[in-house]
Amino acid sequence: MDLDLTGRHALVCGASEGIGHATALELAQLGASVTVLARRADALQTVVDSLPTAHGQMHHALAADMDDTDGLRDTVCAHVAAHPVQILVNNTGGPAGGTAHEAPLDAFDAAFRRHLLGGQTLVQAVLPAMRAATWGRIVNVVSTSVREPIAGLGVSNTVRGAVASWAKTLSRELAPDGITVNNVLPGYTRTGRIDQVVADRVRRSGQDEDAVLASMRASVPAGRFAEASETAGVIAFLCSPAAAYVTGVSLPVDGGRMASI
């Protein structure tokens, strides 16, 4: 199986921790040079320093805020002008919990800007280099709510669905250029996001944390939460030459939790 990414350059967003950090490591282990992007420059530099360079890669840190669309565009466009990107992993933190009907309009607006407009900004920045290379990989880290809405995540459910439809549309538009576009749908994963979800369920249900965690694990046939590295491995495969004929899919990494086919 051809997993070699030597000579490729990946831009991995939300890479200061969790799935983003694990993905940066996986891609670097496959030979890619990696630029990690998030808001905290100090945390990013720690990630860069931890990435392997056995294949002669050069890694970079890029501090940018997905909520600041204009600033994001300027920062990324300047960087890719010097370091063309062939792999984009579009990953960022999810919206706060709560019901859809009670959510204020600005919560939807902020989530749409972060997840959809931020993703569109990144795609437009990296697309010229992908087209020039007639090779590209775009992977969006979304959520299983794309297929089965999750109770108590009204804003997230709404915006994640929009991102999935956007990605499917892009996959059809960009396939003739040798560019694949796919979504990975993480289930319950040991990251800061799961801590946020658990805390919200504790508040809403009145149960203690242990009870909430036990209930969540019981809903997963695998009987446990995923490690970030397990999700990152799937992302890395979709970025590899071996996945050249896989595009337009939304692939769950959820331990079998979803009931839908």
Secondary structure, DSSP 8 states (H G I E B T S, - for coil): -----TT-EEEEESTTSHHHHHHHHHHHHTT-EEEEEES-HHHHHHHHHHS--TT----EEEE--TT-HHHHHHHHHHHHHHS--SEEEE-------B-TTT--HHHHHHHHIIIIIHHHHHHHHHHHHHHHHT-EEEEEE--GGGTS--TTBHHHHHHHHHHHHHHHHHHHHHGGGTEEEEEEEE-SBSSHHHHHHHHHHHHHH---HHHHHHHHHHTSTTSS-B-HHHHHHHHHHHHSGGGTT--S-EEEESTT-----
